[in-house]
Amino acid sequence: MTSGEQASKVAIVTGAGTGIGRASALALLRGGYSVALAGRRMEPLEQTLGQAGSAASRAIAVSTDVGDPASVRALFAKTLESFGRLDVLFNNAGVGAPPVPMEDLTYEQWKLAVDVNLTGVFLCTQQAIQIMKSQDPMGGRIINNGSISAHAPRPNSAPYTATKHGVTGLTKSTSLDGRRYNIACSQIDNGNAATEMTDPMEAGIMQPHGSMAVEPRFDVKHVAETIVYIANLPLDTNVQFMTIMATKMPFIGRG
Ligand SMILES: NC(=O)c1ccc[n+]([C@@H]2O[C@H](COP(=O)([O-])OP(=O)(O)OC[C@H]3O[C@@H](n4cnc5c(N)ncnc54)[C@H](OP(=O)(O)O)[C@@H]3O)[C@@H](O)[C@H]2O)c1
């Protein structure tokens, strides 16, 4: 870096190999950020890097299981080693559980959703706070990926709905506990962004009274643009909660 040149801001995006995470990581890279891309599988992360063009020189891909404390520690250590600080964490990685009645779920199916959607957000947040409170200038921003399911369940979605409600609790605690360190925390609640996770909606998914219906989706690029908008806010300003959804999806009203 030459003197007078501004170092780029640094972000970590979990689940950056597909869907919302990939679109957001690419948008942050286009916006000048240095980005650490995390996810369990290297191949999709490398495909994201391949779509970044020359900005890939400001990106690293780190195979990470967000539910595993050692793996999460390694991700944050590698990011610090590569880029020297951390300005934005996008806690995006998430999984659903099979859409079966909750009494038929296995313990393992329940636990996977808790490990990724809730414990994963907690472990990454812990690491981010430790870096952000110790760096100069102090502070940073954490953006949690919630869901419409953080407000209202779909049928047969207990693990997903419960963990996404838990994410709301973490967002509120992080917002409060982060204040003293200049750490802002937001939650973005998506409804029907077009990704692999919502592909089944094209064929029809179960509605509250048991019927099946095709649901509208919207372009994931609008989520990515929202993430960049929130990331670029000055730290004295926060989008605390934001819902971005397909306009005509069944949520408001009674379906
Ligand atoms: N699309 C929507 O409309 C919508 C609506 C509400 C909420 N969301 C939330 O948005 C987030 C992204 O969803 P998406 O729609 O983009 O779905 P997606 O394409 O299935 O993305 C999920 C990502 O999470 C990663 N992941 C899963 N388990 C992980 C683990 N243990 N450690 C690290 N990474 C892990 C996956 O990569 P690997 O498999 O390689 O690990 C994948 O890249 C999720 O939190 C989801 O709940 C999406």
The ligand as an ORCA input file, in Angstrom:
! r2SCAN-3c Opt
* xyz 0 1
  N     -33.225    -17.730      0.692
  C     -34.118    -17.229      1.500
  O     -35.188    -16.765      1.094
  C     -33.890    -17.190      2.969
  C     -34.958    -16.839      3.786
  C     -34.761    -16.732      5.134
  C     -33.505    -16.940      5.671
  N     -32.482    -17.297      4.859
  C     -31.177    -17.529      5.493
  O     -30.140    -17.065      4.660
  C     -28.960    -17.849      4.882
  C     -28.415    -18.319      3.543
  O     -29.387    -19.074      2.906
  P     -29.434    -19.351      1.329
  O     -30.831    -19.142      0.914
  O     -28.353    -18.609      0.653
  O     -29.194    -20.925      1.332
  P     -27.983    -21.852      0.870
  O     -27.631    -21.564     -0.547
  O     -28.394    -23.233      1.242
  O     -26.753    -21.376      1.761
  C     -26.408    -21.885      3.005
  C     -24.891    -21.776      3.145
  O     -24.516    -22.117      4.477
  C     -23.338    -22.899      4.420
  N     -23.276    -23.768      5.598
  C     -24.165    -24.712      5.993
  N     -23.729    -25.339      7.093
  C     -22.541    -24.753      7.418
  C     -21.594    -24.967      8.456
  N     -21.780    -25.901      9.404
  N     -20.483    -24.207      8.466
  C     -20.269    -23.268      7.516
  N     -21.127    -23.013      6.512
  C     -22.247    -23.767      6.471
  C     -23.455    -23.720      3.131
  O     -22.169    -24.071      2.626
  P     -21.501    -25.524      2.915
  O     -22.591    -26.519      2.696
  O     -20.385    -25.612      1.944
  O     -21.013    -25.461      4.328
  C     -24.140    -22.719      2.212
  O     -23.196    -21.972      1.482
  C     -29.365    -18.959      5.844
  O     -29.032    -18.599      7.171
  C     -30.881    -18.996      5.692
  O     -31.520    -19.518      6.840
  C     -32.651    -17.453      3.525
*
